[in-house]
């Protein structure tokens, strides 16, 4: 899906929404930030979309003025959503109340840190979490919203597939986690994922993780069960579990296996980030992030660890097969953890805004 907000003159708003469907015209759900106001079909024709072969009729544009929405110029909390996907297209916020930065948080967890995103996102005019859920076109569109100077988004993306868009105008942040804990949580998440439907991962990931889901459903926190399962893990599942952090930071595609120099490439990528933190030292990460945003760390929520995750991680640490599966992620984590500890040792928590 493509979209953009081209003009907001207070009493007149102009933009477009191009749906994934080639022939259907989209509709906007318009709210005041608290309640729905109306649903507006996008019927303004954009001939360029037809010429480019992107839409059959080009009826994807919209113009909102006082004749459509009385008191439009006074609606400081106005929000526009695509009705079908519920993707935020645009929202108003008083300029004095938002952070004027463009920030991307690389999601390195399979179970997303959306509670953290919600805490951060309220400081920005435009906000979108989990942008990987809607495909490459929509993710790219979020990065190319050039008219927005206050923008926060997050996503479990292959970073280098988007770095041409990201590096231009975005500051990047990431919160890393002990790879054994992350592997444990991935297994537990996938083991129970069918209970969530596609709300947690989205339809694309539910298909991509099919083999891994079937494998995770056989897992029990029992040493014999774990050893037998990892010794016979299907090759189709290995790709979903093997060094996911390294792939995110060093690969160009999701199915590209990490190369011999992938760890160095991954560390170079992280070195370009504004803030890199550790889940085990969230206090430090949140202090640095709050300083970066110009807000109070108390307004940013921590993410708790669950006892079952830690217990399973302890069992995985005793498996040579598990170590081989995430050996590059372990190396990356070791380097980042050492860097964080060195900065803490030298400067304390106040010096950890970046590594």
Sine and cosine of phi, psi and omega as CSV:
sin_phi,cos_phi,sin_psi,cos_psi,sin_omega,cos_omega
0.00,0.00,0.67,-0.74,0.07,-1.00
-0.94,-0.35,0.51,-0.86,0.05,-1.00
-0.28,-0.96,0.37,-0.93,0.08,-1.00
-0.22,-0.97,0.49,-0.87,0.11,-0.99
-0.95,-0.30,0.90,-0.43,-0.11,-0.99
-1.00,-0.07,-0.60,0.80,-0.07,-1.00
-0.60,-0.80,0.72,-0.69,0.24,-0.97
-0.73,-0.69,0.98,-0.17,-0.02,-1.00
-0.99,-0.14,0.27,0.96,-0.04,-1.00
1.00,-0.02,-0.91,0.42,0.01,-1.00
-0.98,-0.19,0.18,0.98,0.01,-1.00
-0.42,-0.91,0.81,-0.59,-0.01,-1.00
-0.82,-0.57,0.72,-0.69,-0.03,-1.00
-0.77,-0.64,0.69,-0.72,0.05,-1.00
-0.17,-0.99,-0.23,-0.97,0.02,-1.00
-0.47,-0.88,0.39,-0.92,0.10,-1.00
-0.67,-0.74,0.88,-0.48,0.01,-1.00
-0.96,-0.28,0.93,-0.37,-0.07,-1.00
-0.97,0.24,0.19,-0.98,0.08,-1.00
-0.92,0.39,-0.50,0.87,0.05,-1.00
-0.92,0.39,0.68,-0.73,-0.05,-1.00
-0.97,0.23,-0.43,0.90,-0.14,-0.99
-0.91,-0.42,-0.42,0.91,-0.07,-1.00
-0.99,0.17,0.57,-0.82,0.09,-1.00
-1.00,-0.06,0.64,-0.77,-0.04,-1.00
-0.99,0.16,0.13,-0.99,0.12,-0.99
-0.72,-0.70,0.51,-0.86,0.05,-1.00
-0.98,-0.19,0.70,-0.71,0.20,-0.98
-0.99,-0.13,0.89,-0.47,-0.10,-0.99
-0.96,-0.29,0.78,-0.63,0.00,-1.00
-0.80,-0.60,0.22,-0.97,0.11,-0.99
-0.99,-0.17,0.24,0.97,-0.03,-1.00
0.99,-0.14,-0.22,0.98,0.00,-1.00
-0.76,-0.65,-0.63,0.78,-0.02,-1.00
-0.66,-0.75,0.43,-0.90,0.05,-1.00
-0.94,0.35,0.65,-0.76,0.02,-1.00
-0.97,-0.26,-0.70,0.71,0.03,-1.00
-0.19,-0.98,0.24,-0.97,0.13,-0.99
-0.92,-0.39,0.82,-0.57,-0.09,-1.00
-0.90,-0.44,0.90,-0.44,0.11,-0.99
-0.91,0.41,0.66,-0.75,0.04,-1.00
-1.00,0.01,0.99,-0.17,-0.13,-0.99
-0.90,-0.44,0.01,1.00,0.02,-1.00
-0.96,0.27,0.82,-0.57,-0.10,-1.00
-0.98,0.21,0.73,-0.68,0.10,-0.99
-0.89,-0.45,0.98,-0.18,-0.09,-1.00
-0.90,0.45,-0.46,0.89,-0.01,-1.00
-0.89,0.45,-0.51,0.86,0.01,-1.00
-0.93,0.36,-0.58,0.82,0.05,-1.00
-0.94,0.33,-0.70,0.71,-0.01,-1.00
-0.88,0.47,-0.56,0.83,-0.01,-1.00
-0.99,0.12,-0.05,1.00,-0.02,-1.00
0.95,0.30,0.37,0.93,-0.05,-1.00
-1.00,-0.02,-0.41,0.91,0.00,-1.00
-0.46,-0.89,0.56,-0.83,-0.11,-0.99
-0.93,0.37,-0.68,0.73,-0.08,-1.00
-0.94,-0.33,-0.37,0.93,-0.06,-1.00
0.98,0.21,0.06,1.00,-0.01,-1.00
-0.99,0.16,0.98,0.21,-0.06,-1.00
-0.75,-0.66,-0.08,1.00,-0.03,-1.00
-1.00,0.04,0.32,-0.95,0.06,-1.00
-0.59,-0.81,0.54,-0.84,0.12,-0.99
-0.75,-0.66,0.84,-0.54,0.02,-1.00
-0.91,-0.42,0.83,-0.56,0.06,-1.00
-0.67,-0.74,-0.14,-0.99,-0.08,-1.00
-0.92,0.40,-0.38,0.93,0.03,-1.00
-0.96,0.28,-0.41,0.91,0.03,-1.00
-1.00,-0.05,-0.64,0.77,-0.05,-1.00
-0.68,-0.73,0.98,-0.19,-0.03,-1.00
-0.89,0.45,0.69,-0.72,0.00,-1.00
0.98,0.22,0.34,0.94,-0.05,-1.00
-0.80,0.60,-0.69,0.72,-0.08,-1.00
-0.91,0.41,-0.32,0.95,-0.03,-1.00
-1.00,-0.08,-0.07,1.00,-0.08,-1.00
-1.00,0.08,1.00,0.05,-0.04,-1.00
-0.95,0.32,-0.37,0.93,-0.01,-1.00
-0.98,-0.21,0.33,0.94,-0.05,-1.00
-0.82,0.57,0.67,-0.74,0.05,-1.00
-0.67,-0.74,0.69,-0.73,0.02,-1.00
-0.89,-0.46,0.80,-0.60,0.01,-1.00
-0.82,-0.57,0.57,-0.82,0.21,-0.98
-0.93,0.37,0.81,-0.58,-0.12,-0.99
-0.90,0.43,-0.60,0.80,-0.09,-1.00
-0.96,0.29,-0.72,0.69,-0.11,-0.99
-0.99,-0.16,-0.25,0.97,-0.08,-1.00
0.91,0.42,0.37,0.93,0.09,-1.00
-0.96,0.27,0.74,-0.67,0.05,-1.00
-0.93,0.36,0.82,-0.58,0.03,-1.00
-1.00,-0.07,-0.65,0.76,-0.05,-1.00
-0.24,-0.97,0.54,-0.84,0.18,-0.98
-0.54,-0.84,0.53,-0.85,0.05,-1.00
-1.00,-0.03,0.59,-0.81,0.19,-0.98
-0.53,-0.85,0.64,-0.77,0.06,-1.00
-0.83,0.56,0.72,-0.69,-0.07,-1.00
-0.83,0.56,-0.56,0.83,-0.03,-1.00
-0.96,0.29,-0.21,0.98,-0.08,-1.00
-0.97,-0.26,0.07,1.00,-0.04,-1.00
-0.84,-0.54,0.36,-0.93,0.09,-1.00
-1.00,0.08,0.82,-0.58,-0.04,-1.00
-1.00,-0.04,0.95,0.32,0.09,-1.00
-0.64,-0.77,0.32,-0.95,0.11,-0.99
-0.89,-0.45,0.92,-0.39,-0.16,-0.99
-0.82,-0.57,0.69,-0.72,0.12,-0.99
-0.86,-0.51,0.81,-0.59,0.11,-0.99
-0.98,-0.18,0.89,-0.45,0.07,-1.00
-0.96,0.27,0.90,-0.44,0.00,-1.00
-0.98,0.19,0.91,-0.41,-0.01,-1.00
-0.97,-0.23,0.06,1.00,0.02,-1.00
-0.97,-0.25,0.60,-0.80,0.11,-0.99
-0.96,0.28,-0.67,0.74,0.12,-0.99
-0.99,0.10,0.96,-0.26,-0.24,-0.97
-0.92,0.39,0.50,-0.87,0.02,-1.00
-1.00,0.01,0.85,0.52,-0.07,-1.00
-0.94,0.34,-0.45,0.89,0.06,-1.00
-0.90,0.44,-0.64,0.77,0.08,-1.00
-0.90,0.43,-0.70,0.71,0.01,-1.00
-0.85,0.52,-0.68,0.73,0.00,-1.00
-0.88,0.47,-0.62,0.79,0.02,-1.00
-0.92,0.40,-0.59,0.80,0.02,-1.00
-0.98,0.19,-0.67,0.74,-0.15,-0.99
-0.87,0.50,-0.45,0.89,-0.02,-1.00
-0.94,0.35,-0.18,0.98,0.04,-1.00
-1.00,0.03,0.04,1.00,-0.11,-0.99
-0.81,-0.59,0.41,-0.91,0.04,-1.00
-0.95,0.33,-0.80,0.60,0.03,-1.00
-0.97,-0.25,0.64,-0.77,-0.08,-1.00
-0.54,-0.84,0.76,-0.66,0.09,-1.00
-0.52,-0.85,0.84,-0.55,0.03,-1.00
-0.96,-0.29,0.49,-0.87,0.04,-1.00
0.89,0.45,0.72,0.69,-0.09,-1.00
-0.93,0.38,-0.27,0.96,0.03,-1.00
-0.93,0.36,-0.31,0.95,-0.09,-1.00
-0.92,0.38,-0.34,0.94,-0.12,-0.99
-0.94,-0.33,0.13,0.99,0.07,-1.00
1.00,-0.07,0.17,-0.98,-0.13,-0.99
-0.90,0.43,-0.65,0.76,-0.07,-1.00
-0.88,0.47,-0.71,0.70,-0.01,-1.00
-0.93,0.37,-0.65,0.76,0.04,-1.00
-0.87,0.49,-0.70,0.71,0.02,-1.00
-0.89,0.47,-0.64,0.77,0.00,-1.00
-0.87,0.50,-0.65,0.76,0.01,-1.00
-0.87,0.50,-0.66,0.75,-0.01,-1.00
-0.95,0.33,-0.31,0.95,-0.04,-1.00
-0.95,-0.30,0.36,0.93,0.11,-0.99
-0.98,0.20,0.97,0.23,-0.19,-0.98
-0.93,0.36,-0.34,0.94,-0.03,-1.00
-0.99,0.16,-0.12,0.99,-0.04,-1.00
-0.98,-0.20,0.86,-0.51,0.03,-1.00
-0.99,-0.13,-0.13,0.99,0.01,-1.00
-0.80,-0.59,0.99,-0.11,-0.17,-0.99
-0.59,-0.81,0.75,-0.66,0.09,-1.00
-0.76,-0.65,0.75,-0.66,0.06,-1.00
-0.58,-0.82,0.35,-0.94,0.04,-1.00
-0.67,-0.75,0.39,-0.92,0.04,-1.00
-0.07,-1.00,0.53,-0.85,0.06,-1.00
-1.00,0.01,0.96,0.26,-0.11,-0.99
-0.97,-0.26,0.33,-0.94,0.25,-0.97
-0.98,0.17,0.96,-0.26,-0.24,-0.97
-0.83,0.56,-0.72,0.70,-0.10,-0.99
-0.95,0.33,-0.23,0.97,0.10,-1.00
-0.96,0.27,-0.26,0.97,-0.04,-1.00
-0.82,-0.58,0.04,1.00,-0.17,-0.98
-0.90,0.43,-0.40,0.92,0.06,-1.00
-0.91,0.42,-0.52,0.85,0.04,-1.00
-1.00,0.09,-0.63,0.78,-0.10,-0.99
-0.95,0.33,-0.73,0.68,-0.14,-0.99
-0.92,0.40,-0.33,0.94,-0.04,-1.00
-0.92,0.40,-0.76,0.64,-0.17,-0.99
-0.72,-0.69,-0.03,1.00,-0.09,-1.00
-0.97,-0.26,0.57,-0.82,0.25,-0.97
-0.99,-0.12,0.73,-0.68,-0.09,-1.00
-0.95,-0.31,0.57,-0.82,0.05,-1.00
-0.72,-0.70,0.38,-0.92,0.03,-1.00
-0.43,-0.91,0.57,-0.82,0.09,-1.00
-0.88,-0.47,0.93,-0.38,-0.05,-1.00
-1.00,-0.07,0.29,-0.96,-0.08,-1.00
-0.64,-0.76,0.50,-0.87,0.09,-1.00
-0.77,0.64,0.84,-0.54,-0.09,-1.00
-0.85,0.53,-0.51,0.86,0.05,-1.00
-0.93,0.38,-0.65,0.76,0.05,-1.00
-0.91,0.41,-0.64,0.77,0.01,-1.00
-0.92,0.40,-0.67,0.74,0.04,-1.00
-0.88,0.48,-0.68,0.73,0.02,-1.00
-0.88,0.48,-0.71,0.70,-0.02,-1.00
-0.93,0.38,-0.58,0.82,0.07,-1.00
-0.87,0.49,-0.69,0.72,0.01,-1.00
-0.89,0.46,-0.71,0.71,-0.01,-1.00
-0.93,0.37,-0.63,0.78,0.03,-1.00
-0.89,0.46,-0.74,0.67,-0.03,-1.00
-0.94,0.34,-0.50,0.87,0.02,-1.00
-0.88,0.48,-0.57,0.82,-0.08,-1.00
-0.93,-0.37,0.19,0.98,-0.17,-0.99
-0.91,0.42,-0.48,0.88,-0.05,-1.00
-0.91,0.41,-0.35,0.94,0.05,-1.00
-0.94,0.34,-0.43,0.90,-0.05,-1.00
-1.00,-0.02,-0.19,0.98,-0.14,-0.99
0.92,0.39,-0.64,-0.77,-0.01,-1.00
-0.97,-0.23,0.23,0.97,-0.04,-1.00
-0.93,0.36,-0.56,0.83,-0.07,-1.00
-0.99,0.13,-0.76,0.65,-0.07,-1.00
-0.98,-0.19,-0.45,0.89,-0.09,-1.00
1.00,-0.02,0.34,-0.94,-0.10,-1.00
-0.89,0.45,-0.62,0.79,-0.03,-1.00
-0.89,0.46,-0.73,0.68,-0.02,-1.00
-0.94,0.33,-0.54,0.84,0.04,-1.00
-0.87,0.50,-0.58,0.82,0.06,-1.00
-0.97,0.22,-0.70,0.72,-0.05,-1.00
-0.90,0.43,-0.51,0.86,-0.03,-1.00
-0.99,-0.14,0.32,0.95,-0.06,-1.00
-0.82,0.58,-0.76,0.65,-0.01,-1.00
-0.91,0.40,-0.63,0.78,0.00,-1.00
-0.92,0.39,-0.58,0.81,0.04,-1.00
-0.90,0.43,-0.71,0.70,0.02,-1.00
-0.87,0.49,-0.64,0.77,0.03,-1.00
-0.92,0.40,-0.72,0.69,-0.06,-1.00
-0.89,0.46,-0.50,0.87,-0.02,-1.00
-0.93,0.37,-0.24,0.97,0.03,-1.00
-1.00,-0.06,-0.12,0.99,-0.13,-0.99
-0.98,0.20,0.69,-0.73,0.17,-0.99
-0.72,-0.69,0.47,-0.88,0.01,-1.00
-0.99,0.16,0.92,0.39,0.01,-1.00
-0.67,-0.75,0.77,-0.64,-0.14,-0.99
-0.84,0.55,-0.69,0.72,-0.02,-1.00
-0.92,0.40,-0.67,0.74,0.01,-1.00
-0.90,0.44,-0.69,0.72,-0.01,-1.00
-0.89,0.45,-0.71,0.70,-0.02,-1.00
-0.89,0.46,-0.70,0.72,-0.01,-1.00
-0.91,0.41,-0.67,0.74,-0.03,-1.00
-0.91,0.42,-0.73,0.69,-0.04,-1.00
-0.95,0.31,-0.47,0.88,0.03,-1.00
-0.95,0.32,-0.39,0.92,-0.05,-1.00
-0.87,-0.49,0.37,0.93,-0.02,-1.00
-0.87,0.50,0.80,-0.59,0.02,-1.00
-0.88,0.47,0.57,-0.82,0.01,-1.00
-0.87,0.50,-0.52,0.85,0.00,-1.00
-0.91,0.40,-0.40,0.92,0.03,-1.00
-1.00,-0.01,-0.43,0.90,-0.05,-1.00
-0.83,0.55,-0.67,0.74,-0.04,-1.00
-0.88,0.48,-0.46,0.89,0.02,-1.00
-0.98,0.21,-0.40,0.92,-0.08,-1.00
-0.95,-0.30,-0.35,0.94,-0.14,-0.99
-0.97,0.23,0.90,-0.44,0.14,-0.99
0.69,0.72,0.83,0.55,-0.04,-1.00
-0.89,0.46,-0.58,0.81,0.00,-1.00
-0.92,0.40,-0.69,0.73,0.02,-1.00
-0.87,0.49,-0.69,0.72,0.03,-1.00
-0.87,0.48,-0.69,0.73,-0.01,-1.00
-0.87,0.49,-0.60,0.80,-0.13,-0.99
-1.00,-0.06,-0.40,0.92,-0.15,-0.99
-0.87,-0.49,-0.38,0.93,-0.08,-1.00
-1.00,0.02,0.25,-0.97,0.08,-1.00
-0.98,-0.20,-0.37,0.93,0.03,-1.00
-0.69,-0.72,0.36,-0.93,-0.06,-1.00
-0.91,0.42,-0.49,0.87,-0.04,-1.00
-0.99,-0.16,0.17,0.99,0.04,-1.00
-0.99,0.16,0.87,-0.49,0.01,-1.00
-0.93,0.36,0.62,-0.79,0.00,-1.00
-0.86,0.51,0.68,-0.74,0.01,-1.00
-1.00,0.09,0.03,-1.00,0.01,-1.00
-0.89,0.46,-0.53,0.85,-0.02,-1.00
-0.99,-0.12,0.28,0.96,-0.11,-0.99
-0.91,0.42,-0.59,0.81,-0.02,-1.00
-0.90,0.44,-0.71,0.70,0.02,-1.00
-0.89,0.45,-0.66,0.75,0.04,-1.00
-0.89,0.46,-0.68,0.73,0.01,-1.00
-0.89,0.46,-0.68,0.73,0.00,-1.00
-0.92,0.39,-0.58,0.81,0.08,-1.00
-0.89,0.46,-0.65,0.76,0.03,-1.00
-0.88,0.47,-0.74,0.68,0.00,-1.00
-0.89,0.45,-0.53,0.85,0.00,-1.00
-0.90,0.44,-0.36,0.93,0.02,-1.00
-1.00,0.08,-0.14,0.99,-0.05,-1.00
-0.98,0.21,0.48,-0.88,0.03,-1.00
-0.96,0.29,-0.64,0.77,-0.01,-1.00
-0.62,-0.78,0.76,-0.65,0.13,-0.99
-0.78,-0.63,0.82,-0.57,-0.03,-1.00
-0.80,-0.60,0.08,-1.00,0.01,-1.00
-0.90,-0.44,0.67,-0.74,0.00,-1.00
-0.86,0.51,-0.57,0.82,-0.03,-1.00
-0.96,0.29,-0.25,0.97,0.09,-1.00
-0.82,-0.58,0.83,0.55,0.00,-1.00
-0.88,0.48,-0.52,0.85,0.00,-1.00
-0.85,0.53,-0.67,0.74,0.00,-1.00
-0.93,0.37,-0.71,0.71,0.01,-1.00
-0.87,0.50,-0.73,0.69,-0.05,-1.00
-0.93,0.36,-0.56,0.83,0.08,-1.00
-0.89,0.46,-0.72,0.69,0.01,-1.00
-0.91,0.42,-0.64,0.77,0.00,-1.00
-0.92,0.39,-0.67,0.74,0.02,-1.00
-0.88,0.48,-0.67,0.74,0.05,-1.00
-0.88,0.48,-0.66,0.75,0.00,-1.00
-0.90,0.43,-0.61,0.80,-0.02,-1.00
-1.00,0.09,-0.28,0.96,-0.06,-1.00
0.98,0.22,0.58,0.81,-0.01,-1.00
-0.74,-0.67,-0.11,-0.99,-0.01,-1.00
-0.99,-0.10,0.67,-0.74,-0.01,-1.00
-0.88,0.48,-0.44,0.90,0.00,-1.00
-0.91,0.42,-0.32,0.95,-0.01,-1.00
-0.99,0.10,-0.09,1.00,-0.03,-1.00
-0.94,-0.34,0.84,-0.55,-0.11,-0.99
-0.98,0.18,0.57,-0.82,0.14,-0.99
-1.00,0.09,0.35,-0.94,0.05,-1.00
-0.94,-0.35,0.87,-0.49,-0.06,-1.00
-0.97,0.25,0.41,-0.91,0.15,-0.99
-1.00,-0.07,0.61,-0.79,0.02,-1.00
-0.99,-0.13,0.62,-0.78,-0.07,-1.00
-0.84,0.54,-0.63,0.78,-0.03,-1.00
-0.90,0.44,-0.55,0.83,0.03,-1.00
-0.91,0.41,-0.73,0.69,0.01,-1.00
-0.89,0.45,-0.63,0.77,0.00,-1.00
-0.91,0.42,-0.68,0.73,0.03,-1.00
-0.93,0.38,-0.61,0.79,0.01,-1.00
-0.88,0.47,-0.61,0.79,0.03,-1.00
-0.89,0.46,-0.63,0.77,0.05,-1.00
-0.92,0.39,-0.63,0.78,0.01,-1.00
-0.91,0.40,-0.56,0.83,0.00,-1.00
-0.89,0.45,-0.35,0.94,0.01,-1.00
-1.00,-0.01,0.02,1.00,-0.03,-1.00
-0.97,-0.23,0.90,-0.45,0.07,-1.00
-0.86,0.52,-0.56,0.83,-0.01,-1.00
-0.90,0.43,-0.60,0.80,0.02,-1.00
-0.93,0.37,-0.65,0.76,0.03,-1.00
-0.88,0.48,-0.68,0.73,0.02,-1.00
-0.90,0.44,-0.56,0.83,-0.06,-1.00
-0.92,0.39,-0.53,0.85,-0.10,-1.00
-0.83,-0.56,0.45,0.89,-0.12,-0.99
-0.89,0.45,-0.59,0.81,0.02,-1.00
-0.95,0.31,-0.61,0.79,0.08,-1.00
-0.89,0.46,-0.62,0.78,0.03,-1.00
-0.89,0.46,-0.63,0.78,0.00,-1.00
-0.92,0.38,-0.68,0.73,0.04,-1.00
-0.88,0.48,-0.73,0.69,-0.02,-1.00
-0.88,0.47,-0.64,0.77,0.02,-1.00
-0.87,0.50,-0.70,0.71,-0.01,-1.00
-0.90,0.43,-0.70,0.71,-0.02,-1.00
-0.92,0.40,-0.68,0.73,0.00,-1.00
-0.89,0.46,-0.66,0.75,0.03,-1.00
-0.89,0.45,-0.66,0.75,0.01,-1.00
-0.90,0.43,-0.68,0.73,0.01,-1.00
-0.89,0.45,-0.71,0.70,-0.01,-1.00
-0.90,0.45,-0.61,0.80,0.02,-1.00
-0.91,0.42,-0.68,0.74,0.00,-1.00
-0.92,0.40,-0.67,0.74,0.04,-1.00
-0.88,0.47,-0.65,0.76,-0.01,-1.00
-0.91,0.41,-0.55,0.84,-0.08,-1.00
-1.00,0.00,-0.66,0.75,-0.12,-0.99
-0.89,-0.45,-0.26,0.97,-0.11,-0.99
0.99,0.14,-0.06,-1.00,-0.09,-1.00
-0.87,0.49,-0.48,0.88,-0.04,-1.00
-0.93,0.38,-0.31,0.95,-0.05,-1.00
-0.99,-0.15,0.23,0.97,-0.14,-0.99
-0.97,-0.25,0.45,0.89,-0.01,-1.00
-0.91,0.41,-0.38,0.93,0.07,-1.00
-0.36,-0.93,0.25,-0.97,0.06,-1.00
-0.78,-0.62,0.00,0.00,0.00,0.00
